[in-house]
Each structure stands twice: as structure tokens, then as C-alpha cells.
């Protein structure tokens, strides 16, 4: 039986996304493509988000980045994995 908290998504285009949901308010995305690998840890509060990103494949910037900000309008906690990752990328893009 598959663990409902862990989803592995090998895709035909080479992307692999592993999603772990240890709690309804916490998600870990492990995103890989060829030599690229980046982790996103998302903690969702009632009114805020904390997102830590760590690109382990980028030797020029070997530091994690953490953003804590007000939860964006329209944020959804119950999206499918692919849409949830896109939502995280969009939220981080606004913060950069």
C-alpha cells in the first residue's frame, strides 16, 4: 500500500517531484531535473506562510532562503501536488 503522505511523480519530461505532507499545514517538495535539485518546505499558518527553499545543485549560492509573509489572497491548502508546487513558486516569485 502506498503511503498517503508521500507522492512520487516521475514524469515523462524528466521532472521528478516528491511530495511529503507530514501534517495538513506542512509540505515538503523535492524537485529534480537532470542536475537540478531544489527543496521547498512550506509551513502554513492561519494568516502567514513560511517557505524555505534550498537549491542543492547551485554551488554559486550554497545557502537556503527563508521567506515569512502574509498568506496571499486566494491561497489554497488543499490543492493537488502539481498545483500546490506552482502556488509555492508563484508566492516566492512575488517575494524575490
C-alpha positions as CSV (number, residue, x, y, z in Angstrom):
1,X,0.0,0.0,0.0
2,X,1.3,3.5,-0.9
3,X,2.0,5.9,1.9
4,X,-0.7,8.7,1.5
5,X,1.7,11.3,2.8
6,X,4.3,10.7,0.2
7,X,3.8,11.1,-3.6
8,X,6.4,10.4,-6.1
9,X,5.8,11.9,-9.5
10,X,8.3,10.7,-12.1
11,X,7.2,12.5,-15.3
12,X,7.7,11.8,-18.9
13,X,9.5,15.1,-19.4
14,X,12.3,14.2,-16.9
15,X,11.0,16.1,-13.9
16,X,10.6,14.2,-10.7
17,X,8.7,15.7,-7.8
18,X,8.5,14.0,-4.4
19,X,5.9,15.5,-2.1
20,X,5.7,14.8,1.6
21,X,2.8,16.0,3.7
22,X,3.6,15.2,7.4
23,X,0.8,17.5,8.5
24,X,-2.1,19.3,6.8
25,X,-0.2,22.5,7.4
26,X,3.3,21.4,6.3
27,X,4.5,20.3,2.9
28,X,8.0,19.3,1.6
29,X,8.6,19.4,-2.1
30,X,11.7,17.7,-3.5
31,X,12.1,18.8,-7.2
32,X,14.6,17.3,-9.5
33,X,15.5,17.5,-13.2
34,X,18.8,16.3,-14.6
35,X,21.5,18.1,-12.4
36,X,18.9,20.4,-10.8
37,X,17.6,19.6,-7.3
38,X,15.8,22.0,-5.0
39,X,13.8,21.6,-1.9
40,X,10.8,23.7,-0.7
41,X,9.5,23.4,2.8
42,X,6.2,25.2,3.3
43,X,4.5,25.8,6.7
44,X,1.0,27.3,6.6
45,X,-0.3,29.3,9.5
46,X,-3.7,30.9,9.9
47,X,-2.6,34.2,8.4
48,X,1.0,33.6,7.3
49,X,3.3,31.4,5.3
50,X,6.9,30.3,5.9
51,X,8.7,28.9,2.8
52,X,12.3,27.7,3.0
53,X,14.0,27.0,-0.4
54,X,17.3,25.2,-0.8
55,X,18.8,24.6,-4.2
56,X,21.4,22.0,-3.5
57,X,22.5,22.0,-7.2
58,X,23.6,25.6,-7.2
59,X,27.2,25.8,-6.0
60,X,27.3,29.6,-6.5
61,X,24.8,30.1,-3.7
62,X,25.0,27.3,-1.2
63,X,22.6,28.9,1.3
64,X,18.9,28.2,2.0
65,X,16.5,31.1,1.7
66,X,13.6,31.6,4.0
67,X,10.6,33.8,3.4
68,X,7.9,34.5,6.0
69,X,5.0,36.7,4.8
70,X,1.2,37.2,5.0
71,X,-0.7,34.4,3.4
72,X,-1.5,35.6,-0.2
73,X,-5.2,36.3,-1.1
74,X,-6.7,33.1,-2.6
75,X,-4.1,30.8,-1.1
76,X,-5.5,27.2,-1.1
77,X,-4.3,24.5,1.3
78,X,-6.0,21.5,-0.4
79,X,-4.5,21.7,-4.0
80,X,-3.2,18.6,-5.8
81,X,0.6,18.3,-5.6
82,X,1.4,19.9,-9.0
83,X,-0.8,22.9,-8.4
84,X,0.4,23.3,-4.8
85,X,4.0,23.5,-6.1
86,X,3.0,26.1,-8.7
87,X,1.3,28.1,-6.0
88,X,4.6,28.0,-3.9
89,X,6.7,29.1,-6.9
90,X,4.3,32.0,-7.6
91,X,4.3,33.1,-3.9
92,X,8.1,33.0,-3.8
93,X,8.4,34.8,-7.1
94,X,6.5,37.7,-5.7
95,X,8.7,37.9,-2.6
96,X,12.0,38.0,-4.5
